[in-house]
Amino acid sequence: MLHDENGDNQLDTGMFGIPAEGFGFSGNPAIQMRAPEFSEAAVVVFGNKTTTEIDLIYY
């Protein structure tokens, strides 16, 4: 998930590619120097009322 704070429809990054806007992944995996593996962010869906919480991270 991306919080596009300035509405430019892209992920803005700063030095070293660190996101300058809020971001998060389902499952809230630990943030490392790589994208999470699919299994770390996967959500099991049971019907049309499945929900998940995503904690946004801001640097």
PDB file of N, CA, C and O in Angstrom:
ATOM      1  N   MET A   1       0.848  -1.144   0.000  1.00  0.00           N
ATOM      2  CA  MET A   1       0.000   0.000   0.000  1.00  0.00           C
ATOM      3  C   MET A   1       0.905   1.221   0.000  1.00  0.00           C
ATOM      4  O   MET A   1       1.964   1.223   0.627  1.00  0.00           O
ATOM      5  N   LEU A   2       0.484   2.246  -0.700  1.00  0.00           N
ATOM      6  CA  LEU A   2       1.264   3.473  -0.789  1.00  0.00           C
ATOM      7  C   LEU A   2       0.388   4.659  -0.443  1.00  0.00           C
ATOM      8  O   LEU A   2      -0.729   4.780  -0.945  1.00  0.00           O
ATOM      9  N   HIS A   3       0.885   5.526   0.405  1.00  0.00           N
ATOM     10  CA  HIS A   3       0.219   6.798   0.692  1.00  0.00           C
ATOM     11  C   HIS A   3       0.855   7.836  -0.221  1.00  0.00           C
ATOM     12  O   HIS A   3       1.907   8.395   0.090  1.00  0.00           O
ATOM     13  N   ASP A   4       0.208   8.084  -1.341  1.00  0.00           N
ATOM     14  CA  ASP A   4       0.718   9.034  -2.331  1.00  0.00           C
ATOM     15  C   ASP A   4       0.419  10.442  -1.834  1.00  0.00           C
ATOM     16  O   ASP A   4      -0.558  11.067  -2.246  1.00  0.00           O
ATOM     17  N   GLU A   5       1.270  10.926  -0.951  1.00  0.00           N
ATOM     18  CA  GLU A   5       1.017  12.187  -0.250  1.00  0.00           C
ATOM     19  C   GLU A   5       0.886  13.397  -1.169  1.00  0.00           C
ATOM     20  O   GLU A   5       0.121  14.315  -0.872  1.00  0.00           O
ATOM     21  N   ASN A   6       1.614  13.413  -2.270  1.00  0.00           N
ATOM     22  CA  ASN A   6       1.562  14.583  -3.149  1.00  0.00           C
ATOM     23  C   ASN A   6       0.710  14.346  -4.391  1.00  0.00           C
ATOM     24  O   ASN A   6       0.623  15.222  -5.252  1.00  0.00           O
ATOM     25  N   GLY A   7       0.079  13.178  -4.500  1.00  0.00           N
ATOM     26  CA  GLY A   7      -0.854  12.902  -5.580  1.00  0.00           C
ATOM     27  C   GLY A   7      -0.253  12.819  -6.971  1.00  0.00           C
ATOM     28  O   GLY A   7      -0.952  13.075  -7.951  1.00  0.00           O
ATOM     29  N   ASP A   8       1.030  12.467  -7.088  1.00  0.00           N
ATOM     30  CA  ASP A   8       1.656  12.390  -8.407  1.00  0.00           C
ATOM     31  C   ASP A   8       1.612  10.982  -9.016  1.00  0.00           C
ATOM     32  O   ASP A   8       2.230  10.731 -10.050  1.00  0.00           O
ATOM     33  N   ASN A   9       0.886  10.074  -8.375  1.00  0.00           N
ATOM     34  CA  ASN A   9       0.690   8.702  -8.865  1.00  0.00           C
ATOM     35  C   ASN A   9       1.965   7.884  -8.987  1.00  0.00           C
ATOM     36  O   ASN A   9       2.054   6.996  -9.836  1.00  0.00           O
ATOM     37  N   GLN A  10       2.950   8.173  -8.151  1.00  0.00           N
ATOM     38  CA  GLN A  10       4.153   7.350  -8.128  1.00  0.00           C
ATOM     39  C   GLN A  10       4.793   7.386  -6.753  1.00  0.00           C
ATOM     40  O   GLN A  10       4.553   8.296  -5.959  1.00  0.00           O
ATOM     41  N   LEU A  11       5.610   6.379  -6.488  1.00  0.00           N
ATOM     42  CA  LEU A  11       6.325   6.302  -5.217  1.00  0.00           C
ATOM     43  C   LEU A  11       7.549   7.205  -5.295  1.00  0.00           C
ATOM     44  O   LEU A  11       8.473   6.944  -6.064  1.00  0.00           O
ATOM     45  N   ASP A  12       7.551   8.253  -4.506  1.00  0.00           N
ATOM     46  CA  ASP A  12       8.712   9.140  -4.457  1.00  0.00           C
ATOM     47  C   ASP A  12       9.735   8.555  -3.496  1.00  0.00           C
ATOM     48  O   ASP A  12       9.385   8.078  -2.416  1.00  0.00           O
ATOM     49  N   THR A  13      10.997   8.596  -3.895  1.00  0.00           N
ATOM     50  CA  THR A  13      12.060   8.065  -3.049  1.00  0.00           C
ATOM     51  C   THR A  13      13.119   9.128  -2.818  1.00  0.00           C
ATOM     52  O   THR A  13      13.259  10.082  -3.582  1.00  0.00           O
ATOM     53  N   GLY A  14      13.855   8.930  -1.742  1.00  0.00           N
ATOM     54  CA  GLY A  14      14.957   9.817  -1.423  1.00  0.00           C
ATOM     55  C   GLY A  14      16.268   9.125  -1.705  1.00  0.00           C
ATOM     56  O   GLY A  14      16.375   8.292  -2.605  1.00  0.00           O
ATOM     57  N   MET A  15      17.257   9.484  -0.922  1.00  0.00           N
ATOM     58  CA  MET A  15      18.577   8.910  -1.091  1.00  0.00           C
ATOM     59  C   MET A  15      18.537   7.394  -0.921  1.00  0.00           C
ATOM     60  O   MET A  15      17.821   6.887  -0.058  1.00  0.00           O
ATOM     61  N   PHE A  16      19.284   6.686  -1.718  1.00  0.00           N
ATOM     62  CA  PHE A  16      19.403   5.226  -1.661  1.00  0.00           C
ATOM     63  C   PHE A  16      18.092   4.518  -1.967  1.00  0.00           C
ATOM     64  O   PHE A  16      17.963   3.333  -1.659  1.00  0.00           O
ATOM     65  N   GLY A  17      17.107   5.201  -2.566  1.00  0.00           N
ATOM     66  CA  GLY A  17      15.842   4.579  -2.925  1.00  0.00           C
ATOM     67  C   GLY A  17      14.875   4.394  -1.772  1.00  0.00           C
ATOM     68  O   GLY A  17      13.875   3.689  -1.908  1.00  0.00           O
ATOM     69  N   ILE A  18      15.160   5.022  -0.633  1.00  0.00           N
ATOM     70  CA  ILE A  18      14.275   4.909   0.531  1.00  0.00           C
ATOM     71  C   ILE A  18      12.997   5.696   0.255  1.00  0.00           C
ATOM     72  O   ILE A  18      13.064   6.866  -0.122  1.00  0.00           O
ATOM     73  N   PRO A  19      11.826   5.067   0.439  1.00  0.00           N
ATOM     74  CA  PRO A  19      10.571   5.759   0.156  1.00  0.00           C
ATOM     75  C   PRO A  19      10.428   7.067   0.945  1.00  0.00           C
ATOM     76  O   PRO A  19      10.707   7.119   2.143  1.00  0.00           O
ATOM     77  N   ALA A  20       9.990   8.116   0.250  1.00  0.00           N
ATOM     78  CA  ALA A  20       9.767   9.415   0.880  1.00  0.00           C
ATOM     79  C   ALA A  20       8.297   9.579   1.279  1.00  0.00           C
ATOM     80  O   ALA A  20       7.916  10.597   1.858  1.00  0.00           O
ATOM     81  N   GLU A  21       7.477   8.575   0.967  1.00  0.00           N
ATOM     82  CA  GLU A  21       6.063   8.588   1.312  1.00  0.00           C
ATOM     83  C   GLU A  21       5.747   7.319   2.095  1.00  0.00           C
ATOM     84  O   GLU A  21       6.520   6.361   2.081  1.00  0.00           O
ATOM     85  N   GLY A  22       4.615   7.322   2.769  1.00  0.00           N
ATOM     86  CA  GLY A  22       4.236   6.164   3.567  1.00  0.00           C
ATOM     87  C   GLY A  22       3.975   4.937   2.704  1.00  0.00           C
ATOM     88  O   GLY A  22       3.451   5.050   1.596  1.00  0.00           O
ATOM     89  N   PHE A  23       4.342   3.766   3.213  1.00  0.00           N
ATOM     90  CA  PHE A  23       4.124   2.511   2.501  1.00  0.00           C
ATOM     91  C   PHE A  23       3.932   1.391   3.505  1.00  0.00           C
ATOM     92  O   PHE A  23       4.288   1.533   4.675  1.00  0.00           O
ATOM     93  N   GLY A  24       3.374   0.287   3.056  1.00  0.00           N
ATOM     94  CA  GLY A  24       3.196  -0.864   3.919  1.00  0.00           C
ATOM     95  C   GLY A  24       2.816  -2.082   3.100  1.00  0.00           C
ATOM     96  O   GLY A  24       2.486  -1.972   1.919  1.00  0.00           O
ATOM     97  N   PHE A  25       2.865  -3.238   3.733  1.00  0.00           N
ATOM     98  CA  PHE A  25       2.533  -4.504   3.088  1.00  0.00           C
ATOM     99  C   PHE A  25       1.551  -5.261   3.962  1.00  0.00           C
ATOM    100  O   PHE A  25       1.595  -5.147   5.187  1.00  0.00           O
ATOM    101  N   SER A  26       0.666  -6.031   3.349  1.00  0.00           N
ATOM    102  CA  SER A  26      -0.228  -6.871   4.140  1.00  0.00           C
ATOM    103  C   SER A  26       0.620  -7.849   4.938  1.00  0.00           C
ATOM    104  O   SER A  26       1.689  -8.264   4.493  1.00  0.00           O
ATOM    105  N   GLY A  27       0.148  -8.206   6.093  1.00  0.00           N
ATOM    106  CA  GLY A  27       0.908  -9.094   6.966  1.00  0.00           C
ATOM    107  C   GLY A  27       1.933  -8.344   7.799  1.00  0.00           C
ATOM    108  O   GLY A  27       2.510  -8.917   8.724  1.00  0.00           O
ATOM    109  N   ASN A  28       2.173  -7.073   7.493  1.00  0.00           N
ATOM    110  CA  ASN A  28       3.122  -6.227   8.219  1.00  0.00           C
ATOM    111  C   ASN A  28       4.471  -6.903   8.479  1.00  0.00           C
ATOM    112  O   ASN A  28       4.924  -6.955   9.623  1.00  0.00           O
ATOM    113  N   PRO A  29       5.121  -7.424   7.417  1.00  0.00           N
ATOM    114  CA  PRO A  29       6.423  -8.065   7.622  1.00  0.00           C
ATOM    115  C   PRO A  29       7.470  -7.041   8.049  1.00  0.00           C
ATOM    116  O   PRO A  29       7.317  -5.842   7.813  1.00  0.00           O
ATOM    117  N   ALA A  30       8.520  -7.524   8.672  1.00  0.00           N
ATOM    118  CA  ALA A  30       9.636  -6.644   9.045  1.00  0.00           C
ATOM    119  C   ALA A  30      10.223  -6.035   7.777  1.00  0.00           C
ATOM    120  O   ALA A  30      10.414  -6.734   6.782  1.00  0.00           O
ATOM    121  N   ILE A  31      10.507  -4.746   7.809  1.00  0.00           N
ATOM    122  CA  ILE A  31      11.059  -4.060   6.644  1.00  0.00           C
ATOM    123  C   ILE A  31      12.559  -4.319   6.592  1.00  0.00           C
ATOM    124  O   ILE A  31      13.277  -4.122   7.572  1.00  0.00           O
ATOM    125  N   GLN A  32      13.013  -4.765   5.423  1.00  0.00           N
ATOM    126  CA  GLN A  32      14.421  -5.064   5.217  1.00  0.00           C
ATOM    127  C   GLN A  32      14.891  -4.330   3.968  1.00  0.00           C
ATOM    128  O   GLN A  32      14.154  -3.513   3.416  1.00  0.00           O
ATOM    129  N   MET A  33      16.076  -4.606   3.533  1.00  0.00           N
ATOM    130  CA  MET A  33      16.623  -3.961   2.338  1.00  0.00           C
ATOM    131  C   MET A  33      16.190  -4.693   1.060  1.00  0.00           C
ATOM    132  O   MET A  33      16.929  -4.727   0.077  1.00  0.00           O
ATOM    133  N   ARG A  34      15.005  -5.269   1.086  1.00  0.00           N
ATOM    134  CA  ARG A  34      14.440  -5.971  -0.056  1.00  0.00           C
ATOM    135  C   ARG A  34      12.926  -5.953   0.097  1.00  0.00           C
ATOM    136  O   ARG A  34      12.401  -5.715   1.185  1.00  0.00           O
ATOM    137  N   ALA A  35      12.241  -6.204  -0.995  1.00  0.00           N
ATOM    138  CA  ALA A  35      10.792  -6.360  -0.915  1.00  0.00           C
ATOM    139  C   ALA A  35      10.492  -7.659  -0.176  1.00  0.00           C
ATOM    140  O   ALA A  35      11.274  -8.607  -0.257  1.00  0.00           O
ATOM    141  N   PRO A  36       9.383  -7.718   0.538  1.00  0.00           N
ATOM    142  CA  PRO A  36       9.056  -8.968   1.234  1.00  0.00           C
ATOM    143  C   PRO A  36       8.753 -10.088   0.255  1.00  0.00           C
ATOM    144  O   PRO A  36       8.286  -9.841  -0.857  1.00  0.00           O
ATOM    145  N   GLU A  37       9.015 -11.304   0.665  1.00  0.00           N
ATOM    146  CA  GLU A  37       8.633 -12.474  -0.119  1.00  0.00           C
ATOM    147  C   GLU A  37       7.109 -12.543  -0.166  1.00  0.00           C
ATOM    148  O   GLU A  37       6.430 -12.018   0.716  1.00  0.00           O
ATOM    149  N   PHE A  38       6.577 -13.193  -1.198  1.00  0.00           N
ATOM    150  CA  PHE A  38       5.128 -13.331  -1.316  1.00  0.00           C
ATOM    151  C   PHE A  38       4.533 -13.934  -0.049  1.00  0.00           C
ATOM    152  O   PHE A  38       3.510 -13.464   0.449  1.00  0.00           O
ATOM    153  N   SER A  39       5.174 -14.968   0.464  1.00  0.00           N
ATOM    154  CA  SER A  39       4.655 -15.666   1.649  1.00  0.00           C
ATOM    155  C   SER A  39       4.630 -14.769   2.888  1.00  0.00           C
ATOM    156  O   SER A  39       3.851 -15.015   3.809  1.00  0.00           O
ATOM    157  N   GLU A  40       5.462 -13.746   2.923  1.00  0.00           N
ATOM    158  CA  GLU A  40       5.491 -12.829   4.064  1.00  0.00           C
ATOM    159  C   GLU A  40       4.340 -11.823   4.035  1.00  0.00           C
ATOM    160  O   GLU A  40       3.960 -11.281   5.073  1.00  0.00           O
ATOM    161  N   ALA A  41       3.790 -11.574   2.849  1.00  0.00           N
ATOM    162  CA  ALA A  41       2.742 -10.568   2.703  1.00  0.00           C
ATOM    163  C   ALA A  41       1.409 -11.144   2.235  1.00  0.00           C
ATOM    164  O   ALA A  41       0.451 -10.396   2.043  1.00  0.00           O
ATOM    165  N   ALA A  42       1.334 -12.447   2.052  1.00  0.00           N
ATOM    166  CA  ALA A  42       0.104 -13.069   1.553  1.00  0.00           C
ATOM    167  C   ALA A  42      -1.018 -12.985   2.583  1.00  0.00           C
ATOM    168  O   ALA A  42      -0.780 -13.018   3.791  1.00  0.00           O
ATOM    169  N   VAL A  43      -2.233 -12.877   2.083  1.00  0.00           N
ATOM    170  CA  VAL A  43      -3.425 -12.853   2.920  1.00  0.00           C
ATOM    171  C   VAL A  43      -4.357 -13.958   2.427  1.00  0.00           C
ATOM    172  O   VAL A  43      -4.613 -14.069   1.228  1.00  0.00           O
ATOM    173  N   VAL A  44      -4.857 -14.762   3.338  1.00  0.00           N
ATOM    174  CA  VAL A  44      -5.819 -15.798   2.982  1.00  0.00           C
ATOM    175  C   VAL A  44      -7.196 -15.145   2.922  1.00  0.00           C
ATOM    176  O   VAL A  44      -7.619 -14.489   3.874  1.00  0.00           O
ATOM    177  N   VAL A  45      -7.891 -15.325   1.808  1.00  0.00           N
ATOM    178  CA  VAL A  45      -9.199 -14.704   1.612  1.00  0.00           C
ATOM    179  C   VAL A  45     -10.290 -15.750   1.770  1.00  0.00           C
ATOM    180  O   VAL A  45     -10.286 -16.777   1.091  1.00  0.00           O
ATOM    181  N   PHE A  46     -11.223 -15.478   2.674  1.00  0.00           N
ATOM    182  CA  PHE A  46     -12.387 -16.327   2.904  1.00  0.00           C
ATOM    183  C   PHE A  46     -13.632 -15.520   2.585  1.00  0.00           C
ATOM    184  O   PHE A  46     -14.132 -14.795   3.446  1.00  0.00           O
ATOM    185  N   GLY A  47     -14.136 -15.630   1.382  1.00  0.00           N
ATOM    186  CA  GLY A  47     -15.357 -14.923   1.005  1.00  0.00           C
ATOM    187  C   GLY A  47     -15.128 -13.445   0.773  1.00  0.00           C
ATOM    188  O   GLY A  47     -13.992 -12.974   0.730  1.00  0.00           O
ATOM    189  N   ASN A  48     -16.234 -12.714   0.624  1.00  0.00           N
ATOM    190  CA  ASN A  48     -16.131 -11.294   0.275  1.00  0.00           C
ATOM    191  C   ASN A  48     -16.063 -10.363   1.477  1.00  0.00           C
ATOM    192  O   ASN A  48     -16.142  -9.146   1.304  1.00  0.00           O
ATOM    193  N   LYS A  49     -15.921 -10.886   2.676  1.00  0.00           N
ATOM    194  CA  LYS A  49     -15.848 -10.018   3.855  1.00  0.00           C
ATOM    195  C   LYS A  49     -14.490 -10.106   4.554  1.00  0.00           C
ATOM    196  O   LYS A  49     -14.367  -9.731   5.720  1.00  0.00           O
ATOM    197  N   THR A  50     -13.498 -10.590   3.862  1.00  0.00           N
ATOM    198  CA  THR A  50     -12.150 -10.694   4.431  1.00  0.00           C
ATOM    199  C   THR A  50     -11.536  -9.300   4.550  1.00  0.00           C
ATOM    200  O   THR A  50     -11.619  -8.501   3.617  1.00  0.00           O
ATOM    201  N   THR A  51     -10.931  -9.014   5.677  1.00  0.00           N
ATOM    202  CA  THR A  51     -10.243  -7.735   5.878  1.00  0.00           C
ATOM    203  C   THR A  51      -8.825  -7.997   6.368  1.00  0.00           C
ATOM    204  O   THR A  51      -8.513  -9.077   6.871  1.00  0.00           O
ATOM    205  N   THR A  52      -7.992  -7.010   6.214  1.00  0.00           N
ATOM    206  CA  THR A  52      -6.627  -7.078   6.739  1.00  0.00           C
ATOM    207  C   THR A  52      -6.217  -5.677   7.148  1.00  0.00           C
ATOM    208  O   THR A  52      -6.736  -4.696   6.615  1.00  0.00           O
ATOM    209  N   GLU A  53      -5.300  -5.574   8.080  1.00  0.00           N
ATOM    210  CA  GLU A  53      -4.785  -4.280   8.509  1.00  0.00           C
ATOM    211  C   GLU A  53      -3.357  -4.139   8.009  1.00  0.00           C
ATOM    212  O   GLU A  53      -2.572  -5.087   8.055  1.00  0.00           O
ATOM    213  N   ILE A  54      -3.031  -2.943   7.529  1.00  0.00           N
ATOM    214  CA  ILE A  54      -1.684  -2.649   7.040  1.00  0.00           C
ATOM    215  C   ILE A  54      -1.171  -1.432   7.791  1.00  0.00           C
ATOM    216  O   ILE A  54      -1.790  -0.368   7.752  1.00  0.00           O
ATOM    217  N   ASP A  55      -0.048  -1.582   8.471  1.00  0.00           N
ATOM    218  CA  ASP A  55       0.586  -0.461   9.160  1.00  0.00           C
ATOM    219  C   ASP A  55       1.449   0.291   8.164  1.00  0.00           C
ATOM    220  O   ASP A  55       2.358  -0.284   7.564  1.00  0.00           O
ATOM    221  N   LEU A  56       1.168   1.582   7.983  1.00  0.00           N
ATOM    222  CA  LEU A  56       1.996   2.398   7.085  1.00  0.00           C
ATOM    223  C   LEU A  56       3.263   2.826   7.808  1.00  0.00           C
ATOM    224  O   LEU A  56       3.247   3.135   8.999  1.00  0.00           O
ATOM    225  N   ILE A  57       4.356   2.839   7.064  1.00  0.00           N
ATOM    226  CA  ILE A  57       5.660   3.211   7.605  1.00  0.00           C
ATOM    227  C   ILE A  57       6.109   4.500   6.930  1.00  0.00           C
ATOM    228  O   ILE A  57       6.030   4.635   5.709  1.00  0.00           O
ATOM    229  N   TYR A  58       6.574   5.433   7.729  1.00  0.00           N
ATOM    230  CA  TYR A  58       7.074   6.707   7.208  1.00  0.00           C
ATOM    231  C   TYR A  58       8.513   6.892   7.699  1.00  0.00           C
ATOM    232  O   TYR A  58       8.801   6.754   8.888  1.00  0.00           O
ATOM    233  N   TYR A  59       9.401   7.205   6.766  1.00  0.00           N
ATOM    234  CA  TYR A  59      10.808   7.483   7.137  1.00  0.00           C
ATOM    235  C   TYR A  59      11.059   8.954   7.063  1.00  0.00           C
ATOM    236  O   TYR A  59      12.172   9.405   7.334  1.00  0.00           O
TER     237      TYR A  59
END
